[in-house]
Amino acid sequence: MKNENPQTRGDGFARLILNNPLLSLFVSVLLLLGAGYGAKNLSMSSDYRYYFDEDNPQRQAFEKIQNVYSKEDSALIVIAPSDGTVFKKETLAGIVELTDKAWKTPYSSRVDSITNFQYSYAEEDDLIVKDLKYYCEPSWKESHGSSRSRGLRKKAR
């Protein structure tokens, strides 16, 4: 039995790499390509159905609650003015009215619109949070600028 020092085993591998740089580079690139090809199959799911069997009582209870109180049904209403300008008094007034009516549709639980988009700003030590439609009023525009600049400056989360 050969008494081999662990450091000597590592030296042999290092010598192999240093004596064959092109082969080492080629093998490294092949390993990298193989890992990259396999990485496309990696994924992560946040869907609870993936983690619990269909006959799991907690899953069944959760799905029952979800079916009663929260459905994944949605509707999208797109408004595209013919002149391409959304931030006009008439267009914004129509969007405010449409948003208010959308809240009154049966089973509505959420309505997102540029007019109920939350805009926040600071006045001295106070933080003010209001819907963007308040900034469409003439009195606000005169003292603070247009709702268009405020709406387009804020990034969606």
N, C-alpha and C positions, 0 to 999 in steps of 0.2 A: 504494500500500500504506500502510495506516494504521499508524503507529508507536504501538502501545498498550502502556502500562506494565502489568505483571501485577497490580499493586496496583489499577489502575483497573478491570480485569476483575472482581476481587473486590468492589469497591465497587458495581458494577452489580447483582451478585447480592444483596448486603446491602440495597441500596435496594429491590429487588423484594420481599424478605421484609418489610422495615420498612413499606413502603407498602401491603402487602396482608396484614395479620396474620391475618385469618380464612381466606384462601386458604392461607396458609402452615400454619396449624394443621390445616386439613382435609387437605392433602397429607401432612403429617407423620403424622396419624392413619391415613390410608390406607396409607402405607408401613409403619407399625408393624403394622397388622392383616395386611398381606400377608406380612411377615416372620414374624409369629406363626403364620399359617396354614401357611407352608412349613416352619417349625421342627418341626411335629409329625411330619414325615417324616424328620427326622434321627435316626439311631441309631448305636450303636457295638456291634460284635460282638467278643466275645473267643473265639469259636469258631474253632479252627484250620482247620476245614473251609472256612471262608469265604476264607481266604488262600491255600490250596494246592489245586491241581487234584487230581482223583481218581487220576490216573496218576502223581502225584509219589511217588518212591520213599521219601522220608522220611515222608510222610503214610501210605503203606501200611505201613511198618515200625512206626510209632507205633500205628496202628489194630490191627495184629496183636498187639503187646504189650498193648494195652488190652483186647483180646478175651480174651487168655490170663489176665492178672493182675487186671484191674479191670473189672467190669461196672457198669453204671448201674442195676442192679436193686435195689429197696429195698422194705421192708415197714414199715408203721406199725402199732404196737399202742397203742391208746388205753385207758387205765384211768380210769373215772369212778365213784368210790365212790358208793353210793346216798345217803349222808348228805352228800356233797359235800366231805368233809375228806380230803385226800390225806395230810397229815402226821400220821398216827396210826401207832402201832407195828405194828398188824396189816397195814395197807395198805402201809407201807414195807417190811415183811418180805416181803410178796407181790411187790412190785416188785423187790426185791433178788433174789429167787428167779427171777423171770421174766427179769431182766437176765442172770443167770448162765446160764440155759438158752438164751437168745438167742445168747450167745457160742458155744454148742456146736452151733448149727445149721450144716449144711454150707455152706461157702464164705462164712461171715460174716467180714467184714473190719472192721466198725465197728458198735458198738451204743451208742446214746446213750440215757441214762436220767437221771431226776433223782437216782438213787442213785449213779451214777458221775460225776455232775457235779462238776467240780473246784472246790473251795472253798479259798481261800488266806487266811491270816491271819498276823499277826506276833506273835511272842513275843520281846520285847526286841530283839536284833539278828538273830533267825532268822526266815526266811520259811517257813512250814509250808504245804504243799499236799497236800490229801487229798481223797478222794471224799466226797461229801455223806453217803453211807451211814454213815461213821464217826461222824458227828455225831448219828446216830439212836440211838446206844447210850446207855443210862441214865446211865453214869458221865460221859459228855460233857455231857449235858443239865444235870446237877446243877451242874457247874462253869462252863459257858459259855452256857447258854440253849438255845433250841429250834432244831432243824434247819429248821423252817418259816421262822423269821425270817431265818436265814442263806440259805436257798435262794431266798426271794423278794426278798431285798435285792440279790443279785448279778444283774447284767444280762447277758443273753445277748450273745455277740459275733457 
